[in-house]
Structures are given as C-alpha cells and as structure tokens.
C-alpha cells in the first residue's frame, strides 16, 4: 500500500470520529483508513466517498457510535 494511492478525505477533532467515518465508508464499499484524526480513501474512490457523505451524511454522534463497535 503506497501513500500515493491514498488521498486525504476528512479531518476530525477527535480520532473516534475519524475511525467511525472510516468504518462507515468501508460499509459503503469504499477503501478507507484512519490515522489519528484523519481519514484517507483510495485515490480512485475519492469521488464515491464524497458522494456518499454528501447524500447520506452521518452525525458526529453516529461516527462516534460506529467507532465504539
């Protein structure tokens, strides 16, 4: 896995929210990874990830709940 294959997707105030977003995107068939408070997605899936978040946006609480699973 090369870093150039991944693009920055979102930054959060806390790592649990980033972990939740990462899990949510994976549930939606998007390759994602969380590093601290930052979420990265596979470069070729950035558009899909953006579409998912724009059309099915989770709340901060949803993301934290996903991170706790």
Secondary structure as UniProt FT lines:
FT   HELIX           3..5
FT   STRAND          6..11
FT   HELIX           15..27
FT   TURN            28..29
FT   STRAND          32..35
FT   TURN            36..37
FT   STRAND          38..42
FT   HELIX           43..45
FT   HELIX           46..55
FT   HELIX           60..68
//
